[in-house]
């Protein structure tokens, strides 16, 4: 025999359901904090002063927090679904019991009506019993309607919890994908190299030089790829400085340097090079070096710094 839960028991289940829903929101908040931590560690110098060790420590802790928060949120979701099922089952039992009571009350009313026909002296008592039975029936109907509304609300809350978890998992995946793209070294596919060369072929054998960070593999790699594209596909002429040259200070992206007194065609070639690199996702900037009083020079100098 299944015992019908009492209203205090249903209230306790509802309170527990509210507690686990609040825990889900807290976990969602922690997911947001963890994603923010990974973003700061990867893109900003907040709280770390730009120190690599601090950034790595913040990134690791944010990742651990993200995993823990998502796991806790999943546990909360499972517990919320369990409690919702129990609340819904309890409400169904109460609704069934109320319906049974209503039927019993109607049967009592019929019996009372039959007794009134047999014994007129008991008619007043029979009418009173009928009135009470009708009142009970209306009360049971109201309780059943209220329970149905609670069931709908519980189902909506469960659906909302599932939606929050899906959104959090999707945001975490997007943040991780963005982080991987940021960490990846710069590169040019064969199609991208051909697209750049097609833009620069009209400038003939334009002379240029390339100076990367010699001790930075990423800078060296993209510098060699750009030089191979310009020489092998666009037909430009590589003319490196005769002495040792190195980038000084902090340089980010590709700086395309050209003298202000250079011919118009050379300046157009430099501007077209910047535009072509940007179209293929390589950060590039045009810079005029020297002064107009320097000897005329139509050579384009590329400074390949670190990735932003």
N, C-alpha and C positions, 0 to 999 in steps of 0.2 A: 504493500500500500504506500503510495507516494503522498507525503505530507505537503499540503499547500503552504507556501511561505507566507509569513505574516507581514503586515506593512512595515514594521521596524526592520525586518530582514531585507525587504526590498530597498528601504532607505539606506541601509548599510551597503548593499551592493551598488546602489547609485552613487554613494559617496566615494566608494573605492574606484568606480569607473571614472569619476571626476578627477580623482588623485592621479590615476595613470595617464589620463589625457593631459593633465598639467605637466606630468613628467615628460610626455612626448614633446610638448612645446619647449621645455627646457633643453631637451636633447637637440631639437632643431636649432635652438639658439646656439648651442655649443658647436654644432656643425658650421653655422655661420661664422662663429669666432675662429674655428680651425681654418676655414677657407680664407678668412681675412689674414690669419697668421701666415699661411703659405704665400698669399699675395704679397704681403709686406716683405717676407724673406726673399722673394724672387724679384720684386720690382721696386721696392722702396728701401730707404735707410733708417726708417723709424725704429726706435728702440734698440737698434744694433750699432748705430754710428757708422754703418757701412763696413764693419769688420766681418770678414768672411766666416770666421769661426762662429761668431754670434748669429749670423744669418743661417748657417747650416744647423746650429742648435735650435733656432726658432723654427726652421722648416721641419726638422725631425719631430719636435714636440707638437707642432701643429698637425702633422700627419698622424701621430699617435692619438691626439685628441679627436681628430676626424674619425678615425677607425672606431675608437671607443664610443663616441657620440652616436655614430650610425648603428653600432651594435646595440647600444642601450635603447635607441629609438625603436629598433626592430623588436626588442624584448617588450617594450612598452606597448607597441602595436599589437603584438600577440596577446598580451595580458588584457588590453582593452577589448579585443575581439571576444576573448573568453568571457569577460564580465558582461559584455553586451549580450552574448548568447544566454547567459544565466538570467539577466534581467528580463530579456524577451520571453524566455521560458517561464519565469515566475509570473509575468504579466498574463501570459496565456492561461496558466493554471488558475489565476484569480478570476479571469474572465469566464472560464468554464464553470468555476464554482458559483459565480454570480448568476450565470445562466441557469444552473441547476436550482439554485435557490428561487429564482424567478418562476421556474416551472412548478416547483413545489408550492409556492405561494398561490399561483393560479389554480392549482388543484385544490388547495384548501378553500379558495374562494368558491369553486364549484360545489364542494361538499357543503360549505356553509349555506349556499343558495338552495341546495336540495333539502337541507335541514329546515330552512325557513318555510318551505312549502309544507313540510310535514308538521312542524310545530311553530305556530304563529308566535308563541310566547318567546321563542328563541330568536325571532327575526331581528331584534335590535342588536343582539350579540353577533349574529351572522353578518349583518351589515358592517358592524365595526371591524370584524375580522377581514371582510372583503376590502374595506378601506385600507387597513394596514398592509394587506397583501399587495394591493396596487401601489402603495407608497414604496414598498420594498422592491417591486419590479422596476419602478422608475429610477430608484437609487442604483439598482444593479446595472441598468442601462447606461446611466451616467458614468458609473465606474468603468464599465467596459469601454465606452468612448474615450475616457481619459487614458486607459491603458493602451488603446490603439494608437493614440497620439504619442505616448511615451515610446512605443515600439518604433514608430516612424522616426522620431527624434534620435533614438539610439542608432538606427541604421544610417541616418545621415551623418552622425558623428563618426561612425566607423569608416564610412566612405571618405570623409574629410581627412581622417588620420592616414588612410592609405595614400591619398593624393599628396599630403605633406611629405610622406616618406619618399614617394616617387620623385617629387621635386627636389628634395635634398640629395638623393642619389644622382640625379641628373646634373645638379649644380656642382657636385663634387667631381663628377666625370669631366665636365666642361673645364673646371679649374685645373684639373690634372693635365688635360690635353693642352691648355694654354701654357702651362708650366713647361711641358715637354717641348712645345714649339719654341719657347723662349730660350731653352737650354741648347737646342740643336744648333750646330755650326752653320754658317752661311754657305750656300751652295748654288750652283746653276746646273740645271739639266741640259741635255743636248738641245732640246727645243728652245729653252730660254736663251742659251748661248747663240743659237741661230737667229732668234728674234732680235737680240742686241746687235749682232753683226749686220743684219739687213738694214738696220737704222743708220749704221756708221760707214757702210761701204762707199756711199757717194763722196766721202771726204778723202778718198784715195789713200796714199801711203803716209798718213799723218804720223809724225814722230811723237813718241810718248815715253815716259819712264814710270816705274812702279816701285814704291818704297813701303814695305810692310813693317810690322814689328817682327824683327828677326827671331826673337825668342818666344814668339806666340804661334803655335801650330795652326790655330784657327785663322789668324790674320795671314800667315804665309799661304795657307791652302786657298783661300778665296782670292788672294792677290795673284797667285799662279794661274788660277782658273780664268780670271779676267784678262790677264796678259795673253794666255793661249787663245782666248776668244778674239781679242783684238788683232793679234798677229795672224793666226791660222785661218780665221773666218772673215774678218773685216778687211784684211790686207794692210793694217797699220804697221808702222816700223817701231820696234822696241829699241830705245837708245838709253841704256842705263848710265848713271853718273860714273865717271872714271874713278873717283875716290870713294871711300866708304861713307855711306849716308845711312842715318838711322832716324826714326821718328823721335822727337823730343816731347816730353810732357804727356798729357792724356789726350789721345785722339780717338774719336768714335766715328764709325761709319767710314765711307770712302770720300776723301776730299779731292776734288778735281781742281788743280791749280793751273791758272793760265795768266800770262803777263797781260796787263791792260793795253800795252802797245802792240800786241800780236795782231796779225791780219784778221779781218772779219771772218774769213772761212775757218781759221783756227778757233776763234772764240765760239763760232757756231758749232764746230765739232765738239768742243768741250761741253757746251750746253746740251747738245744732243746726247752725249755720253751720260750725263747726269740723268736726263729724262729716261733713257733706255734702261739704266740700272734700276731706277726707282720703279719702273713698270714691272720689273721682274722681282721685286721685293728686296732689293739691295739698297740700304740707306745711303744716299749720296748727296753731296752738296758742292756747289760751284763757288770757287774763291779766286779772286784776282790777287796775285802776289807781286811784290815789287812796286815800282813806280814807273810812270811814263817816261822818266828821264833815263832809265836803264837802256842798254843796247837792245835792239829789236830781237825778240826770241819767239818763234812759233811752235815751241815744244810744249806739250801738255804733260804736267807732272801729277801722278796719282799717289796720294798718301792713304794707305789702307790701314786704318786703326782697328781698335777692338770693336766687337759687336755691341750694340747698345743693349 
